[in-house]
Each structure stands twice: as C-alpha cells, then as structure tokens.
Amino acid sequence: MEAEADEADGDEPAVGPEGGSGDEPSADADADGADEPVEAKETTPESWFAARKAASEAPAEDSSADADADADAEADPDGDAEADVDAADDDQPVDQPTTMFKAVRPPAPPVVDQPTTALKLPPSLTGTGDSDSERTSVFLPLRADIPAEQKAEQAAAKAQEAPAASAPAPAAPKAAGSAPAAPAPVQPQAQAQPQAQAQPQASGLAEPERTRQQPLPPLPPLDLLAELTNTPPPPPTPLRTTMRRVRIWTPLVLLLLIVFAIVQMVRPLPAPALTLTAAPTFTFEGGELKLPFPTEGQGAVEVEGVGSMGTYGAQKPAPIASVTKTMTAYVILRDHPLKGKQQGPEIEIDQKAADQGKAEHESTAAVQKGQTYTEKELLELLMIPSANNVARLLARWDAGSEAAFVEKMNAAAKQLGMTQSTYTDPSGLLDSTMSTPQDQLKLAKAVMQYDVFREIVNMPNVTVDGIPGRIENNNNILLKPGVSGIKTGSSTPAGGNLLWAANTVVDGQNRRILGIVMGAKDAAELGKKLQLAIDNSYKIIQQAQDDVTSAAVVRKGQVLGYIDDGLGGRTPVVATKELKAIGWPGLQVKLDLTDGGKAVPHSGKAGDIVGQVSSGTGAGKVSSPVALQADLVEPGFDKKLTRVG
C-alpha cells in the first residue's frame, strides 16, 4: 500500500483545488483501508508480486509505514485522493518489476544469562533455620522413569493441544459508530516461533531450575550398562547366568591359581623325618629270669641303662638306717664337687663333733676338736666306718645347721623322683627317715656318676691321718669279683640293709648292676642281720652277673626304616654295622631310630650317614649308624605344587 501511495504521488505531483472537495471521501476510504487491509484487497486488486512484497515487508516496516502514511495524509491530502481515484479506475493488474526472492530470517531472541543456583531449598520451605552444616539430609528416592508407551501418549496429547492454543481468539464485535480497526500485520510463521520460545525463557527467569529429586543407589553394572547404551538387558536364562559367572570368575580363579603356585614354590620344605619300619622291640631268648631273692624284706635289681631285672617284697617305705648317708654324700658332692685327685677344702672339727665321737651306741669316728680334715677324708669317714658325728659335721658345714641340710636332702630327693622317701636327719639314726628300694636305686644311679664317690665306696678299708689304726669297711664282700659298694645300714627297726653295686663284662665292656636288700631280720643279733643282708645281696649279684648278656638285635645292612620328605617321598635307610643290645633272658628291649643330634638332609647320596639306631639308655645304651640305601632327592615341582599341609 505504501508503494501505491508513492506511485500516486509521483504521477500527480500537483493537485488543484478541484480535487480538494473530492479528497474527503477518498481520505475516509484510505483510512478504512489502513485499518482493514483485507477489505482493501477486495476493492483494489493487486498483482501477485505486489502482494508478496507487501507481505514480506509489512512485518519489518509496520511501525514506519503507519507513521509515513499518517505524515503523507496530513501533508498531501489531495495526492491521496487522486491516488484513490486512479486505483479505482485502474482495474487491470499491473506488472511489477521482478525482484530476488530472499529468505527472511526472524530476529534472534536476546540471550539471557541465567544465574547458577545451588541445588537446595530455601529455609522457608525447609521449615528450619539451621545452617547447612547442621541440617540433616533426608533421602528421597527418584521417581520411576515414565514408560515409553506413556511418553508417546503424553506427546500426542501435547500435539493436539498446541493448535488449539495457537488459534486466535474471535474478534470482539465493533461498537456501533466506532472507527474500523487497523489491519493486523501479516508475519511469517518463522517469526512466531521465537516469540513462542521466548515465553518459557521469560518464565525461567522468575524461578531458577532446581533438582527436586534425590539420587537413588547405583544400579548393578549390567543394568547401568544397558541404560547407558539404551539397550535393555537380555532376559535372564540359566545358560546366560552360567556364562556370565564364568566370565566374571575365570580371571579371578586364574589369578588365584598363579598366586597359589608361586606361594607353593617359595614355601620352605617340611623337615624330613626318620621313621622306623623294623620291629620296634627285641626279646632275648632263654625264658623268664629267676633271681635268688630272699623270702623276707624287700629289694630290687636293675642294670644301669637297660632296665629292671626284678623286685621282691612290699615295695613300701621303710627305715633305711645308715643307708641315709648315701644322700648326705650326694648333697655334699653336688654342692662341693671334687674332680680327679682333688681333696677339697679343709674342714675344722668343732666341739659338737668331738663330743658325739665318744657315743657308745652308734657308729662314730674318733675326731678331736680343732683338727682339720679335707672334704674327701671326711667323705671316707662318712661312707666306710659310717660315722654319724661326721655326717652331722658335714651338714652344719654345708648348710649352717642340720635342719637346713635336711631340707636340702628332701629337695634333692624330690628332684631325683624319689616320691616315697622322707629324710629327717643326715645320719639315718632316726627311724623316721624312710624310703623304698626303687627310690634308693634312683639315688644310687645319680651318686655313682661321681668318680670320687665310686672310688670311696669301693675301698674295703682306709687309713686317715689323725685317727689311730686302719678303718675297715662294713661291706665285707667288696673283695668279691665285680662287687663295688655302696653302703650298709642296720638298726633294730630297719634290720639289715645293703645298697650295692656290681660290674659284669659284656662284649668287652663293663656293665653296672645296681641293687638293694632291705629288712633282713631273720637273725638273733643286729650284726648278724646286717651280715644276712650282705650274704643275700651277694647271691643276687652272682646270678645277675651270669644272666646279663648281649644279643644282635640289628644286622649289618638291615633296612630299618626310611626318610619321609613330608611330601610323600620315602628313601630307605640301612644299618651300617651290627648292633648288640644288653639284656637277660626274657628281656624285651626297644629300638629307637633317631637323627643322632643332626638335622636330616633334604638330599643326599647312597651311603651317607643320616642317623642312628639305638637300644637302652644312659650307661647301657648301644647304637649303630644308619645310612641311605639310595639317593635322597628333593621333592619336585609337582609335589611342591600339590602339597596341602
């Protein structure tokens, strides 16, 4: 319409006063055409190009066109009237110049920078005025995702609501006599979309976006992968479950196997051990042993290091008289040992010992006050003439008092395992000092380990400076072959007693036999009772010396056992020489296969010594080396890998 007005002004540059009267209706028509462009098109048809151009330029120049039209109308009312007359006369379409078609881009909406807000609710909504650090969180689970079918239904409903919302509301009826409304500018559809988009942005400025849901716990790995890849997990089946477990556990199992193999290889090997496979015992031929034990009292006999040859009697505690001095000598030698030719410290005789030496109803030594004797000399006076006053003197010298020494005697008995023995004095004069045959043999084995003691008790007589004459030993069988001690004892309650030791030669070696005879009372006098005990002891000694013998319990080259490497490997071992054990008819001896105090090796050559086989204990022990029958090889990789213990 603006173009037509310009053309009209160009064709009619001057208008006379004649046109002034006819300008009024034209001006009204022009005004109506400005308010309602559709009706103007019906009365004044235009070419297609003019309509196209007007439609494209109308949005951009809406405000400017209205202003220009008003200005032109006021400045040149005659020209407008003439233009309307020409437009009414010209009914034919006018060919307009061809123009270039150009896409009209709507102006972009202004970019609004919205502030970033913290994802938290204001204090007014929470209802508390606590600070962030004091408030406690409340877990709110996420709402479940909307299924795909529901999403499709919601999208269709929104699509149906959109055209209805975009349709213009019906125009209100014009009031009578009101001026016609101005024509609405024609805008392309592309320009309406930014305006529609600007509305949510404007509403976004009013309230920042906030996250109103709390996160749920993380999904399982497979479900999370399916959600990220937008691929639903396959339906579970036993096969898929099994394969999934295999894929998950196989690498872990392989790693554990590798670690297990390495650990098995670096673990230290178990210590090899010798195991006896030969018969663990050997019984001597000849039937049951029968020793000539007396019919009264009690006693016992044993071969040192081998075992007991037998016992007789009640084996109950009984008075032992002067046999008590054996324990006195043991405590003195234990506390003040003598080696080789040593005589020991000198001990002065006190007044008490000198006075007790004059007693008539007990055995004593005639010592004088002020005399000095060595420890060995006093031990000779203690064991050979059985001097009670010397026993008490040694007790005071060792412990300070007799009572203190008695305590040491009982403590020593307990250490030796003499559980049925009680000592109340160092001499044995008191009947309350009691013991058993088995306990006295335990003491005899311990005290006979001292060389000085064995020398003293094997002396039939002795001469001591300061004491007139030669002192005879009450044990008058010491001159018999093989008899070597130990101590006599006699009293009315105890009867005759003899703790003895004898030797026998077996395979060129001396073997010690120990025994005791207690409670010999089948005699009228005390001296005869003691002699009865000595005679009975000698009968037992003779029979024991004849019965003690030796026998080959292991032959040279005999397989005795094997070395167990701890992983299932076994290597046989053999004796390198014949082994003879000490015994007597009917005795059953035990064989022991040991390492001989050295660690058994993990590998070795055939013939290497790896241990010993033995029989007996202490002085009666006999042994023979054992060697490998074949090469001993260290366990291989397969055994190391498969070991469990």
C-alpha positions in Angstrom: 0.0 0.0 0.0 2.9 2.3 0.7 4.2 1.6 -2.8 0.9 2.6 -4.4 0.8 5.8 -2.4 4.3 6.7 -3.6 3.4 6.0 -7.2 0.3 8.1 -6.9 2.4 10.9 -5.6 4.8 10.6 -8.5 2.1 10.6 -11.2 0.3 13.6 -9.7 2.9 16.0 -8.3 0.3 18.9 -8.1 -3.2 18.8 -7.2 -5.6 21.7 -7.8 -8.3 23.0 -5.6 -10.8 21.0 -7.6 -9.5 17.9 -6.1 -9.9 19.3 -2.6 -13.6 18.7 -2.4 -13.3 15.2 -3.6 -10.5 14.4 -1.2 -12.6 13.8 1.8 -14.3 10.6 0.8 -11.0 9.3 -0.5 -9.3 10.1 2.8 -12.0 8.1 4.6 -11.6 5.2 2.3 -7.9 5.3 2.8 -8.3 5.3 6.5 -10.6 2.4 6.4 -8.1 0.6 4.1 -5.4 1.2 6.6 -7.4 -0.4 9.4 -8.7 -3.4 7.4 -6.2 -4.5 4.7 -8.3 -7.5 3.7 -11.2 -5.3 2.5 -8.8 -3.0 0.6 -7.5 -6.0 -1.3 -11.0 -6.9 -2.4 -11.8 -3.4 -3.7 -8.4 -2.8 -5.2 -6.9 -5.9 -6.6 -3.1 -6.0 -6.9 -0.6 -8.2 -8.7 0.8 -11.3 -7.1 4.3 -9.7 -6.8 2.9 -6.7 -5.1 1.1 -8.8 -2.6 4.2 -10.9 -2.0 6.3 -7.9 -1.5 3.8 -6.3 0.8 3.6 -9.5 2.9 7.4 -9.7 3.3 7.9 -6.0 4.1 4.9 -5.5 6.3 6.3 -7.0 9.5 9.6 -5.2 9.3 8.1 -1.8 8.4 4.8 -1.9 10.2 5.5 0.9 12.5 7.4 3.0 9.9 4.7 2.5 7.3 2.0 3.7 9.6 4.0 6.8 10.5 4.7 7.6 6.9 1.1 7.1 5.9 -0.1 9.5 8.6 2.5 12.1 7.6 1.6 11.8 3.9 -2.0 12.1 4.7 -1.5 15.3 6.6 1.0 16.8 4.1 -0.8 16.0 0.9 -4.4 15.2 1.2 -5.1 16.0 -2.4 -2.5 13.4 -3.6 -4.2 10.7 -1.6 -7.5 11.4 -3.1 -6.1 11.3 -6.6 -4.3 8.0 -5.9 -7.6 6.5 -4.8 -9.3 7.7 -7.9 -6.6 6.2 -10.1 -6.7 2.9 -8.2 -10.4 2.8 -8.7 -10.1 3.4 -12.3 -7.3 1.0 -12.9 -8.9 -2.4 -12.5 -6.3 -4.2 -14.6 -3.3 -5.9 -12.8 -0.1 -4.0 -13.2 3.1 -5.9 -14.0 5.6 -5.1 -11.2 9.4 -5.4 -11.6 10.8 -8.8 -10.8 12.7 -9.0 -7.5 15.0 -11.5 -6.0 13.4 -14.0 -3.5 15.3 -13.8 -0.2 14.5 -15.8 2.9 13.6 -13.5 5.7 15.3 -14.6 9.0 13.5 -13.6 12.1 15.5 -11.7 14.6 17.0 -14.0 17.2 15.7 -13.5 20.7 18.0 -11.9 23.2 20.3 -14.2 25.0 19.6 -14.2 28.7 22.3 -15.3 31.1 20.6 -17.0 34.0 22.5 -17.2 37.3 23.6 -20.6 38.5 21.8 -21.5 41.7 22.7 -24.0 44.4 20.6 -27.2 44.5 19.0 -26.6 47.8 15.7 -25.5 49.2 15.3 -22.1 50.9 14.9 -22.0 54.6 11.2 -21.0 54.2 10.5 -24.4 52.6 12.5 -26.5 54.9 10.8 -25.0 58.0 14.1 -24.8 60.0 16.6 -22.1 60.4 19.6 -24.4 60.8 22.7 -23.8 58.9 23.8 -26.1 56.1 26.3 -27.9 58.3 23.6 -28.5 61.0 20.8 -29.7 58.7 20.4 -33.4 58.3 19.8 -34.9 54.8 16.6 -36.7 54.0 16.8 -39.4 51.4 14.1 -39.1 48.7 14.0 -41.8 46.1 13.9 -40.9 42.5 10.6 -41.2 40.7 10.4 -44.1 38.4 11.1 -43.5 34.7 8.0 -42.9 32.5 7.5 -45.9 30.3 7.8 -45.4 26.5 4.1 -46.0 25.9 3.1 -43.3 28.4 5.6 -40.9 26.9 4.1 -41.5 23.5 0.6 -40.8 24.8 1.7 -37.6 26.5 3.4 -36.4 23.4 0.3 -37.0 21.3 -1.9 -35.1 23.8 0.5 -32.1 23.7 0.5 -32.1 19.9 -3.3 -31.9 20.0 -3.3 -29.0 22.5 -0.8 -27.0 20.5 -3.0 -26.0 17.5 -5.9 -25.1 19.8 -3.7 -22.9 21.9 -2.2 -21.1 18.8 -5.6 -20.4 17.2 -6.6 -16.7 17.5 -9.5 -15.7 19.7 -12.6 -14.4 17.8 -12.6 -10.7 17.4 -14.9 -8.8 19.6 -17.8 -7.1 17.8 -17.2 -3.5 16.9 -19.1 -0.9 18.7 -21.6 1.0 16.6 -20.1 4.1 15.1 -16.5 3.1 16.1 -13.7 3.6 13.7 -12.6 0.5 11.8 -9.7 -1.4 13.4 -6.2 -1.1 11.9 -5.2 -4.0 9.8 -3.1 -6.7 11.6 0.3 -7.1 10.2 1.0 -10.3 8.3 4.0 -12.0 9.8 5.7 -15.2 8.6 5.4 -18.4 10.7 9.1 -18.5 11.3 9.0 -15.3 13.3 6.2 -16.5 15.6 8.3 -19.4 16.8 11.0 -17.3 18.6 8.3 -15.4 20.3 6.7 -18.6 21.5 10.1 -19.8 22.7 10.8 -16.5 24.5 7.9 -17.2 26.8 9.4 -20.2 28.7 12.7 -18.3 28.9 11.0 -15.4 30.5 9.2 -17.7 32.9 12.6 -19.3 33.6 13.9 -16.0 34.9 11.2 -15.9 37.5 12.4 -19.2 39.2 15.7 -20.9 38.6 15.7 -24.6 37.8 16.2 -26.9 40.7 16.7 -30.6 41.1 13.8 -31.8 43.1 14.8 -35.5 43.3 17.4 -37.3 45.3 19.7 -39.8 43.7 19.0 -43.5 44.1 21.7 -46.1 44.9 23.8 -47.0 41.9 22.4 -49.6 39.6 24.1 -53.0 39.1 26.8 -52.9 36.4 24.8 -54.8 33.8 21.6 -52.7 34.3 23.7 -49.5 34.2 25.4 -50.5 31.0 22.0 -51.3 29.5 20.7 -47.9 30.5 23.7 -46.0 29.1 23.6 -47.9 25.8 19.8 -47.6 25.6 19.8 -51.4 25.2 17.6 -53.4 27.6 19.4 -56.4 29.2 18.6 -59.7 27.7 16.2 -61.9 29.6 18.0 -64.0 32.2 18.3 -67.7 31.4 20.3 -70.4 33.2 22.8 -70.5 30.4 23.3 -66.8 30.3 23.7 -66.7 34.1 26.2 -69.5 34.0 28.2 -67.9 31.2 28.2 -64.6 32.9 29.5 -66.1 36.1 32.2 -68.0 34.2 33.3 -64.8 32.5 33.4 -63.0 35.9 35.1 -65.7 38.0 37.5 -67.2 35.4 40.1 -64.3 35.6 39.9 -64.3 39.4 40.4 -68.0 39.6 43.3 -67.9 37.2 44.9 -65.2 39.3 44.4 -67.1 42.5 45.9 -70.2 40.8 49.0 -68.3 39.8 49.5 -66.8 43.2 48.9 -70.2 44.8 51.6 -71.8 42.5 54.1 -69.1 43.4 53.4 -69.5 47.1 53.7 -73.2 46.9 57.1 -73.0 45.2 58.7 -70.5 47.6 57.3 -72.2 50.8 60.0 -73.9 52.8 60.0 -77.7 52.5 58.9 -79.7 55.6 61.7 -81.2 57.7 62.5 -84.8 56.6 61.9 -87.3 59.4 63.3 -90.8 60.1 60.6 -93.5 60.5 61.3 -96.9 61.9 59.8 -99.8 60.0 61.7 -102.7 61.6 60.3 -104.5 64.7 60.4 -101.8 67.4 61.3 -104.4 70.1 63.5 -107.4 70.5 63.1 -110.2 73.1 66.1 -112.1 74.4 65.9 -115.9 74.4 66.1 -118.2 77.4 62.7 -117.9 79.1 61.9 -115.9 82.2 64.6 -114.7 84.5 64.7 -116.1 88.1 66.9 -114.4 90.6 67.5 -115.8 94.2 65.5 -113.2 96.1 65.2 -113.7 99.9 61.9 -114.6 101.4 61.8 -111.6 103.8 62.1 -107.9 103.5 62.1 -106.1 100.1 64.5 -105.2 97.4 65.2 -104.5 93.7 67.8 -105.1 91.0 68.4 -103.3 87.7 71.1 -102.9 85.0 72.0 -99.3 84.6 70.9 -98.0 81.2 68.9 -101.2 80.4 66.2 -101.7 82.9 64.9 -103.6 85.9 65.9 -107.2 86.5 63.2 -107.7 89.1 61.9 -106.7 92.5 60.6 -108.5 95.6 58.7 -107.6 98.7 56.1 -105.0 99.5 57.9 -102.0 97.9 56.7 -99.7 100.6 58.6 -97.0 102.6 60.6 -98.4 105.5 63.5 -97.3 107.7 66.9 -97.4 106.0 69.3 -96.7 108.9 72.8 -95.7 107.7 71.9 -96.1 104.1 70.7 -92.5 104.6 74.4 -91.4 104.4 74.3 -92.0 100.7 72.0 -89.0 100.3 74.3 -87.0 102.6 77.3 -87.7 100.4 75.3 -86.9 97.2 74.3 -83.4 98.5 77.9 -82.6 99.6 79.4 -83.6 96.3 76.6 -81.8 94.4 77.3 -78.6 96.3 81.1 -79.1 96.5 82.2 -81.4 93.6 85.6 -83.0 93.6 87.3 -83.9 90.3 90.4 -86.2 89.7 92.9 -86.1 92.6 91.3 -83.1 94.3 90.9 -83.4 98.1 88.5 -80.4 98.5 88.6 -77.7 101.2 89.8 -78.3 104.8 87.1 -78.5 107.4 87.8 -78.0 111.2 86.3 -80.3 113.7 84.1 -78.5 116.2 83.3 -79.3 119.8 80.0 -80.9 119.0 81.5 -83.4 116.5 84.3 -84.2 119.0 81.7 -84.9 121.8 79.5 -87.0 119.5 82.5 -89.1 118.5 82.5 -90.6 122.1 79.0 -92.0 121.8 78.8 -95.8 122.6 75.5 -96.8 121.0 76.1 -95.5 117.4 78.9 -95.7 114.8 81.3 -92.7 115.0 84.8 -91.5 114.2 87.2 -90.5 116.9 87.9 -87.0 115.8 89.2 -84.2 118.1 88.2 -80.6 118.4 90.5 -78.3 116.3 91.6 -81.0 113.9 91.2 -80.2 110.2 90.3 -82.8 107.5 89.8 -82.4 103.8 86.4 -82.9 102.3 87.5 -86.2 100.7 88.8 -87.5 104.1 85.5 -86.7 105.8 83.6 -88.4 103.0 85.7 -91.5 103.6 84.9 -91.4 107.3 81.2 -91.0 106.4 80.9 -93.9 104.0 83.4 -96.5 105.2 83.0 -96.7 109.0 79.6 -94.9 108.7 80.4 -92.2 111.3 77.3 -90.4 112.4 79.1 -87.5 114.0 80.9 -86.8 110.7 77.5 -86.8 108.9 76.2 -84.1 111.2 79.5 -82.1 110.9 79.3 -82.1 107.1 75.6 -81.0 107.3 76.5 -78.0 109.5 79.4 -77.1 107.3 77.3 -77.2 104.1 74.0 -75.7 105.2 74.8 -73.9 108.5 72.6 -76.2 110.5 71.4 -79.8 110.5 67.8 -78.8 110.0 68.7 -76.7 106.9 70.7 -79.6 105.5 67.7 -82.0 106.0 65.6 -79.6 103.9 68.2 -79.8 101.1 68.2 -83.6 101.3 64.4 -83.8 100.8 64.7 -81.2 98.0 67.3 -83.4 96.3 65.1 -86.5 96.7 62.2 -84.7 95.0 64.5 -83.7 92.1 65.5 -87.3 91.6 61.9 -88.5 91.6 62.1 -90.2 94.9 58.5 -89.7 95.7 58.3 -92.2 98.6 61.3 -91.1 100.5 61.5 -88.9 103.6 64.7 -87.7 105.3 64.6 -86.4 108.9 68.3 -86.5 109.8 71.7 -86.6 107.9 72.9 -89.8 109.6 69.8 -92.2 109.5 69.8 -92.8 113.2 66.2 -91.7 113.4 63.6 -94.3 112.5 61.5 -91.5 110.8 64.0 -91.5 107.8 62.3 -93.9 105.4 62.5 -94.9 101.7 61.7 -97.7 99.2 64.0 -100.0 97.1 63.1 -98.2 93.9 63.8 -94.8 95.3 67.2 -95.9 96.6 68.2 -97.3 93.2 67.4 -93.8 91.7 69.7 -92.3 94.2 72.4 -94.9 93.5 72.4 -94.2 89.8 72.8 -90.4 90.5 75.6 -90.6 93.1 77.6 -93.3 91.2 78.2 -90.7 88.5 80.9 -89.0 90.7 84.3 -90.6 90.3 85.4 -89.7 93.9 82.3 -91.4 95.3 82.8 -94.6 93.3 86.4 -94.7 94.5 85.5 -94.3 98.1 82.7 -96.9 98.3 84.8 -99.5 96.5 87.5 -99.3 99.3 87.4 -102.3 101.7 89.4 -100.2 104.3 91.1 -96.8 104.7 93.7 -95.0 106.9 93.1 -91.4 107.8 95.7 -89.2 109.5 94.7 -88.2 113.0 92.7 -91.4 113.6 94.6 -94.4 115.0 94.6 -97.7 113.2 93.0 -98.9 109.9 89.3 -98.3 109.4 87.5 -101.4 107.9 84.5 -101.2 105.6 81.4 -102.9 107.0 80.7 -104.3 103.5 82.9 -107.3 103.5 82.0 -108.6 100.0 83.9 -105.7 98.3 86.8 -108.1 97.7 84.5 -110.4 95.7 84.7 -110.3 91.9 82.8 -107.4 90.5 81.4 -106.1 93.8 81.9 -102.3 94.2 79.9 -100.8 97.1 77.8 -99.0 98.1 76.5 -98.6 101.7 75.5 -100.7 104.6 72.9 -99.8 107.2 71.4 -101.6 110.2 69.2 -100.8 113.2 66.6 -102.6 115.2 63.6 -101.1 113.3 65.3 -101.3 109.9 67.1 -104.7 110.2 70.0 -105.4 107.9 70.3 -103.3 104.7 72.8 -103.1 101.9 72.7 -100.8 98.9 75.2 -102.4 96.5 76.8 -102.1 93.0 78.5 -104.7 90.9 80.0 -104.9 87.4 79.9 -107.5 84.7 81.8 -107.6 81.4 79.7 -107.9 78.3 81.3 -107.8 74.8 84.5 -106.3 76.4 82.7 -103.5 78.2 81.8 -103.2 81.9 78.1 -103.1 82.7 77.0 -101.8 86.1 74.3 -103.7 88.1 72.7 -101.9 91.0 70.6 -103.5 93.8 69.4 -103.2 97.4 68.3 -105.6 100.1 66.2 -104.1 102.9 64.7 -105.5 106.1 66.8 -108.6 106.7 65.7 -109.6 110.2 66.0 -113.4 110.3 68.8 -113.3 112.8 69.3 -113.0 116.6 71.7 -110.1 116.7 71.9 -106.8 114.8 75.3 -107.6 113.4 74.1 -110.9 112.1 71.1 -109.2 110.5 73.5 -106.9 108.6 75.6 -109.9 107.5 72.4 -111.7 106.3 71.6 -108.7 104.1 75.1 -108.8 102.7 75.0 -112.5 102.0 71.6 -112.3 100.3 72.9 -109.5 98.2 75.9 -111.4 97.0 73.7 -114.3 95.9 71.7 -111.9 93.8 74.9 -110.3 92.4 76.3 -113.6 91.2 73.1 -114.7 89.4 72.8 -111.3 87.8 76.3 -111.3 86.6 75.7 -114.6 84.9 72.4 -113.7 83.3 73.4 -110.3 81.9 74.4 -110.9 78.3 74.2 -109.4 74.8 72.4 -110.3 71.6 72.4 -109.0 68.0 69.2 -107.1 67.6 70.1 -105.4 64.2 72.2 -107.0 61.4 74.5 -105.0 59.2 72.7 -103.8 56.0 69.3 -104.5 57.5 66.6 -102.0 56.3 65.4 -100.3 59.5 63.1 -97.6 58.1 63.0 -94.7 55.7 63.3 -90.9 55.4 59.9 -89.2 54.8 60.4 -85.9 53.0 57.0 -84.7 54.1 55.5 -84.7 50.6 55.1 -88.4 50.1 58.7 -89.3 49.2 60.4 -92.2 51.0 64.0 -93.2 50.9 65.1 -96.4 52.8 67.9 -96.4 55.4 70.0 -99.3 56.5 72.3 -100.2 59.4 76.0 -99.8 58.7 77.1 -102.4 61.4 75.7 -105.0 63.7 74.0 -103.7 66.9 74.1 -105.8 70.0 71.9 -104.9 72.9 72.5 -105.7 76.6 69.9 -107.8 78.4 69.0 -111.1 80.0 66.7 -114.0 79.3 63.1 -112.9 78.6 64.0 -109.2 78.4 62.3 -107.1 75.8 64.4 -104.2 74.5 63.2 -101.3 72.5 64.8 -99.9 69.3 64.9 -96.2 68.5 65.7 -94.7 65.1 66.9 -91.1 65.6 68.8 -88.4 63.7 71.7 -88.6 66.2 71.5 -84.9 67.0 71.9 -83.7 63.4 69.2 -82.5 61.1 68.1 -84.9 58.4 69.1 -83.5 54.9 66.7 -82.9 52.0 69.0 -84.7 49.6 72.0 -87.0 49.7 73.9 -89.8 48.1 73.5 -93.5 48.8 75.7 -94.5 51.8 75.5 -91.0 53.5 75.0 -91.3 57.3 71.7 -89.8 58.2 71.1 -91.1 61.8 71.5 -93.9 64.2 69.6 -96.9 65.7 70.0 -97.4 69.4 68.9 -99.5 72.3 68.9 -98.8 76.0 69.6 -95.6 77.9 72.5 -94.0 79.9 75.4 -96.2 80.6 73.7 -99.2 79.0 72.9 -97.5 75.7 74.3 -99.1 72.5 73.9 -97.6 69.0 74.8 -98.1 65.3 74.8 -95.6 62.4 72.3 -95.8 59.7 72.9 -94.7 56.1 70.9 -94.1 52.9 70.2 -97.1 50.8 69.6 -95.0 47.7 69.9 -91.4 46.7 67.7 -88.9 48.5 66.2 -86.5 46.1 64.5 -83.2 46.9 60.8 -83.1 46.1 59.9 -81.9 42.6 57.6 -79.2 41.2 54.6 -81.4 41.1 54.9 -82.4 44.8 55.6 -78.8 45.9 52.5 -77.6 43.9 50.1 -80.2 45.3 51.1 -80.2 48.9 48.4 -79.2 51.3 49.8 -79.3 54.8 
